[in-house]
């Protein structure tokens, strides 16, 4: 089974039925899903931001957020020294570098929605 590292934008697309959801679901189908432990914090913030922007959806958005456990994503700690080193070398944020460090450690692929609703997987 292929290992794919999913980022918050990919998971948010699935949870909140965003336009990219179908493409993301197809890209992740049949894979073992992993993410750094920061995923839960990022998803919490995405839901909070959506609730603030769309107060009329204040009941449905948290309900969708609660479904994240059903996705079967294994959240894994990463070595923050490695994250810092990669971020410094690449110009990535520490957040983005966390996903790539995990992808390298898991010999997986990092998956996130691309521009124009195209899911991308890369290492």
C-alpha positions in Angstrom: 0.0 0.0 0.0 1.3 3.4 -1.0 2.0 5.9 1.8 0.8 9.4 1.2 1.4 12.4 3.5 -1.7 14.6 3.4 -1.6 18.3 4.3 -4.3 20.4 5.9 -5.6 21.8 2.6 -6.2 18.3 1.3 -8.0 17.2 4.4 -10.0 20.4 4.6 -11.1 19.9 1.0 -12.5 16.5 2.0 -14.1 17.6 5.3 -15.7 20.8 4.1 -16.7 19.6 0.6 -14.5 22.1 -1.1 -14.3 22.1 -5.0 -11.1 20.0 -4.9 -12.6 17.3 -2.7 -13.3 14.8 -5.5 -9.8 15.2 -7.1 -8.2 14.8 -3.6 -10.2 11.8 -2.8 -9.2 10.2 -6.1 -5.5 10.9 -5.5 -5.6 9.4 -2.0 -7.8 6.4 -2.8 -6.3 3.2 -1.4 -3.3 4.8 0.2 -2.1 4.7 3.8 -2.5 8.3 5.0 0.0 10.0 7.4 0.5 13.6 8.5 2.6 15.4 11.0 0.9 16.1 14.4 0.5 19.7 13.4 -2.4 18.6 11.1 -4.9 18.7 13.9 -3.9 22.3 14.9 -4.1 23.4 11.3 -7.5 21.8 10.7 -8.8 23.4 13.9 -7.7 26.8 12.6 -9.3 26.2 9.2 -12.6 25.3 10.8 -12.4 28.3 13.1 -11.7 30.6 10.2 -14.5 29.2 8.2 -16.9 29.6 11.2 -15.9 33.2 11.6 -16.3 33.9 7.8 -19.6 32.0 7.6 -21.5 32.4 10.8 -24.6 30.9 9.1 -22.6 27.6 8.9 -21.6 27.6 12.5 -23.4 24.3 13.2 -22.5 22.4 10.1 -18.8 23.2 9.9 -17.9 21.8 13.4 -19.9 18.7 12.6 -17.8 18.2 9.4 -14.6 18.9 11.4 -15.6 16.1 13.8 -15.5 13.6 10.9 -11.7 13.9 10.5 -11.1 10.8 12.6 -13.0 8.7 10.1 -10.3 9.4 7.5 -7.8 7.1 9.2 -4.9 9.5 9.1 -2.0 8.5 11.3 -0.5 11.6 12.9 3.2 11.3 13.5 5.8 13.4 15.2 8.6 14.8 13.1 12.2 15.7 14.0 12.0 19.5 14.3 15.7 19.9 13.7 15.3 18.2 10.3 12.3 20.5 9.7 14.3 23.6 10.5 17.2 22.4 8.3 14.9 21.7 5.3 13.1 25.0 5.8 16.4 27.0 5.8 17.7 25.2 2.8 14.5 25.3 0.7 12.8 28.5 1.7 9.7 26.6 2.8 7.8 27.5 5.9 8.4 25.2 8.9 4.8 24.0 8.4 5.3 22.9 4.8 8.8 21.5 5.6 7.1 19.3 8.3 5.1 17.5 5.7 8.1 17.0 3.4 10.3 15.7 6.2 7.6 13.2 7.1 7.2 12.2 3.4 11.0 11.5 3.3 10.9 9.5 6.5 7.9 7.5 5.4 9.2 7.1 1.9 5.8 8.5 0.9 4.4 11.2 -1.2 3.1 14.6 0.0 -0.4 15.3 -1.3 -2.1 18.6 -1.4 -4.6 20.3 -3.7 -2.8 22.1 -6.5 -4.0 25.3 -8.2 -7.0 24.8 -10.4 -8.3 21.8 -8.4 -5.5 19.5 -9.4 -4.2 17.3 -6.6 -0.4 17.0 -6.6 1.7 14.4 -4.9 5.4 15.0 -4.7 8.5 14.3 -2.5 
